[in-house]
């Protein structure tokens, strides 16, 4: 029996998987976001740990006898977050998350310090995206020097959970890749980059491969949760990367579309890819000799959640559901009768690096209703992700088939819409809704010796459903995509005017 955990942006998930790869139990717990300013996104690590305890205790309760047979725990979690810790292992301030956009200026400074974008990509394989941890560290140094002075260690979110579980300051190669401080080609911290921006390497955790063991579960915690003492804990991975591995995408072939709170287009490679101008994100894969390529949209399913939450006060049904909005969208023709949605609610990383951009609904008239808006939001999310896909293809990702996962993978309309927009076959897989938690199980299973390698582990992954694109709808979306991809450039001046007006009183 293996346990996989996933520390997401809004909830913690734990699953138990038997030796045949079948999910036999699961549990979840939630925690809030903190948004002090527009573009800021934080969470309290104490809330993560509370949710971890709740979910793991509930999971163990479902396995009264089998719980004694647990052979390993694999970790997965949201990437890029900065958890600053003092000499006593205490958290100094709320963690700054992946979707926080405050450090764009610091990212530009880092790029200049190392000698420009080409040099940065040579050192770490990537741009210094505002979501990455590197810019957050410099922001903390510049804006909260008293907190920076207290910081003796920093961890990504899932690795804070590992620290509480094992007492070790450790991350894995895929999560380290998302700091922007890691030499992805050589799978080690980039000391040249760190020297250029005056960051002490001692702040950073040790790095292991995803399938390596990282200590054992603390005996007291094991007893409190109902797990065996000495349960091994394994490296695991950053959610975007290890979810791709869970989809079977560890080398050239199919591409993955994960539509959760964020949107991820990704694939695996057996070679280190070229990344001119850092247009995509390159990470180490979850096994030695493998790499991962992706583009990330800050708002995907999160944009649809925003729409639901925005409409709730106007609806007599206090439990306005996603299903209701999807039903209304289904009644509208493709193209939403001319309404286009740009889903930049949290700025954007890809296909346009635009941390200060905002979302837009364009083309509204008195002929449109909520159904048109709901469909435009769905289409806008997936059209934006198609733009990311084209950038990934330019960087070497090839795919005639797309594997879909994330929260929307349970909804046929989202999946058919994705097939129609891409003009490619879209498949879902058994267990796809378990996402990164299942990938963490696979890595732990390789670590325990249950499977020889990820290729062997992935024999557990089976296709569930297939969605074939409709030729007429795809042709229509080709035209719509041409208009949608020009929206960002057309609205750039509007963003600048809006920023100028922000904070001006009447």
C-alpha positions in Angstrom: 0.0 0.0 0.0 1.3 3.4 -1.0 0.2 6.9 0.0 0.3 9.9 -2.3 -0.4 13.5 -1.1 -0.9 16.7 -3.1 -0.7 20.1 -1.4 -2.7 22.1 -3.9 -3.6 25.8 -4.0 -6.9 25.4 -2.3 -6.9 21.9 -0.8 -4.8 19.0 0.4 -5.5 15.6 -1.1 -4.4 12.2 0.1 -4.9 8.9 -1.6 -4.1 5.3 -0.8 -3.2 3.0 -3.7 -2.8 -0.8 -3.6 0.0 -2.8 -5.3 -2.0 -3.0 -8.5 -2.2 0.7 -8.8 -5.9 1.0 -7.7 -7.0 3.9 -5.6 -8.7 2.3 -2.5 -9.2 5.4 -0.4 -9.0 9.2 -0.5 -9.5 12.2 1.6 -9.3 16.0 1.3 -9.1 19.1 3.5 -9.2 22.8 2.5 -7.5 26.0 3.5 -7.9 29.7 2.6 -6.0 32.1 0.3 -4.8 35.5 1.5 -5.0 38.3 -1.0 -3.9 41.5 0.7 -3.5 43.4 -2.6 -4.3 43.0 -6.2 -1.7 40.5 -7.7 -0.6 39.2 -4.3 -1.4 35.6 -3.2 -0.3 34.1 0.2 -1.1 31.2 2.5 -0.3 30.3 6.1 1.8 27.1 6.2 0.2 26.4 9.6 -3.1 25.9 7.6 -1.3 23.5 5.2 -0.2 21.4 8.2 -3.6 21.5 9.8 -5.2 20.2 6.6 -2.5 17.6 6.2 -3.3 16.2 9.7 -7.0 16.2 9.0 -6.8 14.5 5.7 -4.1 11.9 6.7 -6.0 11.0 9.8 -9.2 10.6 7.8 -7.4 8.5 5.2 -5.9 6.2 7.8 -9.3 5.7 9.4 -10.5 4.2 6.0 -7.6 1.6 6.2 -7.9 0.1 9.7 -5.9 -3.0 8.8 -4.3 -2.2 5.5 -2.8 0.9 7.1 -0.3 -1.3 8.8 1.0 -2.4 5.3 1.9 1.1 4.1 5.3 1.0 2.5 5.9 4.6 1.4 4.5 8.1 1.1 5.1 10.2 -2.0 4.8 14.0 -2.0 3.4 16.4 -4.5 2.5 20.1 -4.2 2.0 23.5 -5.7 5.3 24.8 -7.1 7.3 28.0 -6.8 6.1 29.2 -3.3 8.4 30.8 -0.8 8.2 29.4 2.7 10.7 31.4 4.8 12.0 29.7 8.0 14.1 30.8 10.9 16.9 29.0 12.8 14.3 27.2 15.0 12.4 25.9 12.0 9.6 28.3 12.6 7.8 30.0 9.7 8.6 33.8 9.6 5.7 35.1 7.5 2.9 33.7 5.3 4.2 31.8 2.2 4.2 33.7 -1.1 2.6 31.5 -3.7 3.1 30.6 -7.3 0.4 32.9 -8.6 1.7 35.9 -6.8 2.8 38.6 -9.3 4.5 41.2 -7.0 8.1 40.5 -8.0 8.2 41.4 -11.7 10.8 44.2 -11.1 13.0 41.8 -9.1 12.9 39.2 -11.9 14.0 41.9 -14.3 16.9 42.8 -11.9 18.0 39.2 -11.6 18.1 38.9 -15.4 20.2 42.0 -15.7 22.6 40.9 -12.9 23.5 37.6 -14.6 24.1 39.3 -17.9 20.8 39.2 -19.8 18.1 36.7 -20.8 20.4 34.5 -22.9 22.9 34.1 -20.1 20.1 33.4 -17.6 18.7 30.7 -19.8 22.2 29.2 -20.2 22.5 29.0 -16.4 19.0 27.7 -15.4 17.2 26.8 -18.6 14.4 29.3 -18.0 13.3 32.9 -17.7 12.9 34.2 -14.2 9.1 34.2 -14.3 7.4 36.4 -11.6 5.8 33.2 -10.3 9.2 31.6 -9.6 10.8 31.5 -6.2 13.9 33.5 -7.1 12.2 36.8 -7.6 10.3 36.3 -4.3 13.5 36.0 -2.4 14.8 39.3 -3.8 11.5 40.9 -3.1 11.7 39.8 0.5 15.3 41.1 0.8 14.3 44.5 -0.6 10.9 45.0 1.0 11.0 43.1 4.3 14.7 43.1 5.3 13.9 42.2 8.9 12.3 39.0 7.7 15.0 38.3 5.2 17.6 38.6 8.0 15.8 36.0 10.1 15.5 33.5 7.2 18.0 30.7 7.4 16.2 28.2 5.2 13.5 28.4 2.5 11.3 25.7 1.2 8.7 25.1 -1.5 5.2 24.3 -0.1 5.3 20.5 -0.3 8.7 20.5 1.2 7.5 22.3 4.2 5.1 19.4 4.7 8.1 17.0 4.3 10.0 19.0 6.9 7.2 18.7 9.4 6.9 15.0 8.6 10.6 14.1 8.7 12.6 17.0 10.1 14.6 17.2 6.8 15.2 20.3 4.5 14.9 18.5 1.2 13.3 19.1 -2.2 13.3 17.2 -5.4 14.7 18.1 -8.8 11.4 19.0 -10.4 10.3 21.3 -7.7 13.8 22.8 -7.5 13.6 23.6 -11.2 10.7 25.9 -10.5 12.7 28.2 -8.3 14.6 29.7 -11.2 17.8 29.1 -9.3 18.4 25.5 -10.5 20.7 24.3 -13.3 18.1 22.1 -15.0 20.5 20.7 -17.5 22.9 19.4 -14.8 20.3 18.8 -12.1 22.0 21.0 -9.4 21.7 24.5 -7.9 23.3 27.1 -10.2 26.1 28.5 -8.0 27.1 31.0 -10.7 23.5 32.4 -10.7 23.4 32.5 -6.9 26.7 34.4 -6.7 25.5 36.9 -9.2 22.5 37.9 -7.1 24.2 37.4 -3.7 22.0 34.5 -2.4 23.7 32.2 0.1 23.3 28.6 -1.2 22.9 27.5 2.5 19.4 29.0 2.3 18.4 26.3 -0.2 17.4 22.7 0.7 19.2 19.6 -0.4 18.0 18.1 -3.7 17.2 14.5 -4.6 15.6 12.7 -7.5 11.9 12.1 -7.2 12.2 8.4 -6.5 14.7 8.8 -3.7 13.8 8.3 -0.1 13.9 11.4 2.1 13.8 10.1 5.7 10.9 8.5 7.5 7.7 9.7 9.1 8.2 11.0 12.6 7.0 8.4 15.1 4.8 10.8 17.1 3.2 12.1 13.9 2.7 8.5 12.6 1.0 7.6 15.9 -1.3 10.7 15.8 -2.3 10.0 12.2 -2.6 6.2 12.5 0.3 5.3 10.2 3.1 2.7 10.8 6.1 4.1 12.6 9.1 4.6 10.3 7.1 4.8 7.1 9.5 5.9 4.3 8.9 9.3 2.7 10.0 9.8 -0.9 11.1 12.9 -3.0 8.0 13.2 -5.1 7.6 16.3 -7.3 6.2 19.7 -8.1 2.6 19.3 -9.1 2.8 20.5 -12.7 5.6 18.0 -13.5 4.6 14.9 -11.5 1.0 15.2 -12.8 2.4 15.0 -16.3 4.3 11.9 -15.3 1.1 10.4 -13.8 -0.5 10.9 -17.3 2.2 8.7 -18.8 3.9 11.6 -20.5 7.6 11.0 -19.6 9.1 11.1 -23.1 8.3 12.3 -26.6 4.7 11.6 -27.7 1.4 12.9 -26.4 1.0 16.2 -24.8 -0.9 16.8 -21.6 -3.5 19.5 -20.8 -4.2 20.0 -17.1 -7.1 22.3 -16.5 -7.2 22.9 -12.8 -7.1 26.3 -11.0 -4.2 27.1 -13.4 -3.8 25.7 -16.9 -0.8 23.6 -17.9 0.3 22.4 -21.3 3.2 19.9 -20.9 5.1 16.9 -22.1 8.1 14.8 -21.3 11.4 14.6 -23.1 14.3 12.1 -23.0 16.7 14.9 -23.8 17.4 18.4 -22.5 15.5 20.8 -24.8 16.6 24.0 -26.4 14.6 27.0 -25.0 15.6 30.1 -26.9 14.4 33.3 -25.1 13.0 31.1 -22.4 9.5 31.0 -24.0 8.6 27.8 -22.2 9.4 26.4 -18.7 11.9 23.5 -18.6 12.1 21.3 -15.6 13.9 18.1 -14.6 11.6 15.1 -15.0 10.7 12.7 -12.2 13.4 10.2 -13.1 17.1 10.6 -14.0 17.7 11.3 -17.7 14.2 12.8 -18.2 13.1 16.4 -18.6 9.8 18.2 -18.7 8.6 21.1 -20.9 5.5 23.2 -20.2 3.7 26.5 -20.4 1.5 27.7 -17.6 -1.6 29.9 -17.6 -2.2 31.5 -14.3 -6.0 31.3 -14.6 -7.9 28.3 -16.2 -10.5 26.5 -14.2 -9.9 29.4 -11.7 -11.5 31.8 -14.2 -14.6 29.7 -14.3 -14.7 29.6 -10.5 -14.3 33.4 -10.5 -17.4 33.6 -12.8 -19.4 31.3 -10.6 -18.4 33.2 -7.4 -19.1 36.6 -9.1 -22.6 35.5 -10.1 -23.7 33.9 -6.8 -24.9 37.1 -5.1 -27.2 37.7 -8.1 -28.7 34.3 -8.0 -31.5 33.0 -5.8 -29.8 29.7 -5.7 -27.1 30.2 -3.1 -25.4 27.0 -4.3 -25.0 28.1 -7.9 -23.0 25.3 -9.4 -20.4 24.8 -12.1 -22.8 22.3 -13.7 -25.5 25.1 -14.1 -23.0 27.3 -15.9 -21.9 24.5 -18.1 -25.5 23.7 -19.0 -26.1 27.4 -19.9 -22.9 27.4 -22.0 -23.9 24.3 -23.8 -27.1 26.0 -25.1 -24.9 28.7 -26.9 -23.3 28.2 -30.3 -19.5 27.9 -30.7 -18.0 31.3 -30.6 -20.4 32.6 -28.0 -22.0 34.9 -30.6 -18.9 37.0 -30.9 -17.9 37.3 -27.2 -14.2 36.7 -26.5 -12.7 36.3 -23.0 -9.0 36.9 -22.1 -8.4 34.9 -18.8 -5.7 37.1 -17.3 -7.3 37.5 -13.9 -3.9 37.0 -12.2 -1.7 38.4 -14.9 -0.1 35.8 -17.2 3.0 33.7 -17.7 2.2 32.1 -21.0 1.6 32.4 -23.9 2.3 36.1 -23.0 4.6 37.0 -20.1 2.4 39.8 -18.7 2.3 39.9 -14.9 0.4 43.3 -15.0 -2.2 42.3 -17.5 -5.8 41.8 -16.6 -8.8 39.9 -17.9 -11.3 41.1 -20.4 -14.7 40.3 -21.9 -14.8 41.7 -25.4 -17.8 41.9 -27.8 -20.7 42.1 -25.4 -24.0 43.5 -26.6 -27.6 43.6 -25.3 -28.1 40.3 -27.2 -25.8 38.4 -24.8 -26.7 36.7 -21.6 -25.1 34.6 -18.9 -24.9 31.6 -21.1 -22.8 33.5 -23.7 -20.5 34.8 -21.0 -20.1 31.3 -19.5 -19.3 29.8 -22.9 -16.9 32.7 -23.7 -15.0 32.0 -20.4 -14.7 28.3 -21.2 -13.5 29.0 -24.8 -11.2 31.8 -23.7 -9.4 29.5 -21.2 -8.9 26.8 -23.8 -8.0 29.2 -26.6 -5.4 30.7 -24.3 -4.0 27.2 -23.6 -3.9 26.4 -27.3 -1.6 29.4 -27.7 0.7 27.8 -25.0 0.5 24.5 -26.9 1.8 26.2 -30.1 4.8 27.6 -28.2 5.6 24.2 -26.8 5.4 22.6 -30.2 7.9 25.2 -31.4 10.2 24.1 -28.6 10.1 20.5 -29.6 6.9 19.0 -28.2 5.1 16.9 -30.8 1.6 15.4 -30.3 -1.3 14.2 -32.3 -3.1 13.2 -29.2 -3.8 15.1 -26.0 -4.2 13.6 -22.5 -6.5 15.8 -20.4 -6.6 16.0 -16.6 -7.5 18.3 -13.8 -10.9 19.2 -12.4 -12.5 19.8 -15.8 -11.6 16.2 -17.0 -14.8 15.1 -15.4 -17.0 17.2 -17.7 -17.7 16.0 -21.3 -18.3 19.5 -22.6 -15.0 20.9 -21.5 -13.3 17.9 -23.1 -15.2 18.0 -26.4 -14.5 21.8 -26.5 -10.8 21.1 -26.1 -10.8 18.6 -28.9 -12.7 21.0 -31.2 -10.3 23.9 -30.4 -7.2 21.9 -30.9 -8.3 19.7 -33.8 -6.8 16.8 -32.0 -8.1 13.7 -30.3 -8.4 14.1 -26.5 -8.3 11.2 -24.1 -8.9 10.9 -20.4 -7.4 8.2 -18.2 -8.6 6.1 -15.3 -7.6 7.9 -12.1 -6.8 11.2 -13.9 -8.8 13.2 -11.3 -6.2 12.1 -8.7 -3.6 14.1 -10.6 -0.3 14.8 -8.9 -1.2 12.6 -5.9 -1.2 9.6 -8.2 2.2 10.7 -9.7 3.6 10.9 -6.1 2.4 7.3 -5.6 4.2 6.2 -8.8 7.5 7.8 -7.7 7.2 6.3 -4.2 6.4 2.9 -5.7 9.6 3.1 -7.8 11.5 4.1 -4.7 10.3 1.2 -2.7 11.1 -1.3 -5.5 7.4 -2.1 -6.3 8.1 -1.0 -9.8 11.5 -1.0 -11.5 11.1 2.4 -13.1 8.5 4.9 -14.1 7.9 3.1 -17.4 7.0 0.0 -15.5 4.8 2.0 -13.1 2.9 3.6 -15.9 1.5 0.2 -17.0 -1.2 1.1 -14.4 -2.4 4.1 -16.5 -5.3 3.2 -18.8 -7.3 5.3 -21.3 -10.8 5.9 -20.1 -12.6 8.0 -22.8 -11.8 9.5 -26.2 -13.1 12.7 -27.7 -12.8 13.2 -31.4 -12.8 16.8 -32.9 -15.7 17.9 -35.0 -14.3 19.2 -38.3 -16.8 22.0 -38.8 -16.5 23.3 -35.2 -12.7 23.1 -35.4 -12.7 25.2 -38.6 -14.8 27.8 -36.8 -12.4 27.8 -33.9 -9.5 28.3 -36.2 -10.9 31.7 -37.1 -11.8 32.5 -33.5 -8.3 31.6 -32.4 -6.8 34.0 -34.8 -8.8 36.8 -33.2 -8.2 35.6 -29.7 -4.4 35.5 -30.0 -4.4 39.2 -31.0 -6.4 40.3 -27.9 -3.4 40.8 -25.6 -1.5 43.0 -27.9 -4.6 45.1 -28.7 -5.3 45.6 -25.0 -1.7 46.5 -23.9 -2.4 50.2 -23.9 -5.6 49.7 -22.0 -3.6 47.9 -19.2 -1.2 50.8 -19.0 -4.0 53.3 -18.7 -5.7 51.2 -16.0 -2.5 51.0 -14.0 -2.2 54.8 -14.2 -5.7 55.3 -13.0 -5.4 52.8 -10.2 -5.6 54.4 -6.8 -6.7 57.8 -8.2 -9.6 59.2 -6.1 -12.6 60.9 -7.7 
